[in-house]
């Protein structure tokens, strides 16, 4: 707990570093992603669906020098990981993790992210949480001092879920997103 408190304090301490300082602080964005959701079921084969999924992302960056930043993020999807549209439990996956970013100019930031994703998932008579690693690459552009837009390509790789009847499901989601946000 003490390490988390020190990390949060370090994110809040003001540091002025040329172009990277423009991206420092807390941000809140509304995202829209075109997703390709693949569900590999054993037995049963594979099903892929494509959907547009809105989400909300909160993030925070801290400059570590004039060009580089580190940050944290959390995303709450307003959509589903269900490829059939019949699973009432597979809604609203969440993702959290860290980012390493580089400020190319005073208005353009590129980043990579690494995190972990969670989603509810059910099969007739069974209910579980799926989870697994996620990663991505993206760029932000400051339209004004606080208003920004973002493009991102990412993937969520949920671990295989074992059901009581011996069947399994594994879900991967490839996302291609655009965002509009406000940096505080």
N, C-alpha and C positions, 0 to 999 in steps of 0.2 A: 504494500500500500504506500509505503514511504517513497519508493521509486516512481510510482505513478504520480504522486503529488509533486515530486521534483520535476518530472517530465512536463506536467501541466504548467508549473511555474515557469519553466524555461520557455515554453511556447508563448507565455504572456509577457515576458520581459521585452521591452522595446530595444531593437537594434536597427540602425540605419545602414543598409547596404545597397547603394546604387539602385540598379534595376530590379533586384530581387525583392526589395522592400515594397514594391507596388502590389505584390501578391501575398504579402504577409497577412495573417489574421484569419478570422472565421468567415466561411462562405456557406451560402445556402442556395441550392439550385434545383430547378425542376428539369428532369431529364425525360427524353423520349428515345427509346431504343427499338430498333428492328432486330428481333431475336430469331435465331434458329435453334429450336429446342429439340434435342434428340434423346429419346427414351429407349434404352436397350433392355428388353425384358427377356428373362429366361425362365420357362419357355415362352415363346411368343414372338421373338424377333425384335425388329427395330421400328420405331415410328418417329418421324420428324415433322414438326409443325413450325410455321413461321407466324409471328405475331408482333404487333407493336405494343410495347409495355411502357407506360409512364412510371416514373419513380421520383423520389426526393432524395437528394444527397446533401449531407452536411460534411464540411471538411475544415481543416485548419492547417495553415502553413507557418513555418518559422524559418527565416533566412539564416543560413550558417556562414555565408560570405556574400560577395557582391553578385554572384550568379546562382548559387545552389541553395535549395530549400529542402526541408524535410517536413512531412505532414502526416496527418491521420485523416481517415474518412469513414463514413457510415452511409449506407444506402438502404432505403426501404422501398421495395418494388410494390407498385399498386396492381400488379398482374399475377401471373401464375406460372408454375413449373409443370403443369399438367398438359400433356400433349393431346389428350382425348377430350378435354373439356368436361369430364364427368367427375373429377375428384374435387369435392367441395373443400377438402383440407389443404390442397396444394397452393393456396394463395399467399401472397405477400412474403416472398423470400426476402431475407436481409443479408447484408454483406458489410464487413468491417475490416479495416487493415491500415497499411501505411503507404506513403508515397515518397518518392525521391524525385525532385523537380529541378529543372534548369531554366533560368530566365534568359532567353536568347536576346530579347530586347526589353524595353520598358513596358511593352504591351503583349509580348508573346512568351508563353511558358510551355515547355514540354515536360512530360512526366511519365514515370512508370509506377505501377501500383501492384501490391501483393497483399492478398487478404484471405479471408475465410467466409464462406457462404453457408446459410442455413435455410431450410425450407421444410414445411410440413408435407407429408405425403401419405396417402392411404391406399389400400387395396380392400376389396370387400372383406369386412371383418377384421382388418388390421390397420394400425395407425403407427407411424414413426416419424422422427425428424431425420431428414437427410442433411448431410453437411459435407464440405470439402473445400479444397483450395480454389482461389480465384486470382486472376492476374489480368493486367491490361496495360495499354499504352494510350496516351492522349495528349491533347494540347489545349491550352486556354488562351483566349484573346480578350484583353480588356477593351471594351467599347467606350467606357468612361472610367473615371477614377474608381467606381465601385461596381458597375455593371459589366458582366463578362459573359462570354459564350464559350462553350467547350465541345470538342469532338473527342470520341473515345471508342476504341475497339477493345473488347474484353472477353474473357471466358470464365464461366463457373463450372467446376468439375466436381459434381457430387459423388461421394463414395457410393459403392454398391450397397443397396438395402436388401437384407435377407428377410424374407417373410416366413412365417411359421409353417407354411405348406411346402417349403423348399424352393419356391420361386424367388427370383431376384429382379431388381430394377436398378439401372444406373442412368442418371440424367446429366447431360452436358448442355450448356447454354452458351452459344456464341452471340455476342451483342455488338451492335454497331449503333452508337448513340450520339445525340446532340443535346446540349443543355443551354439553358439561360439562367444566370444566377446573379447574386448580389454578394459582394465581399464587404464585410463590416470592418 
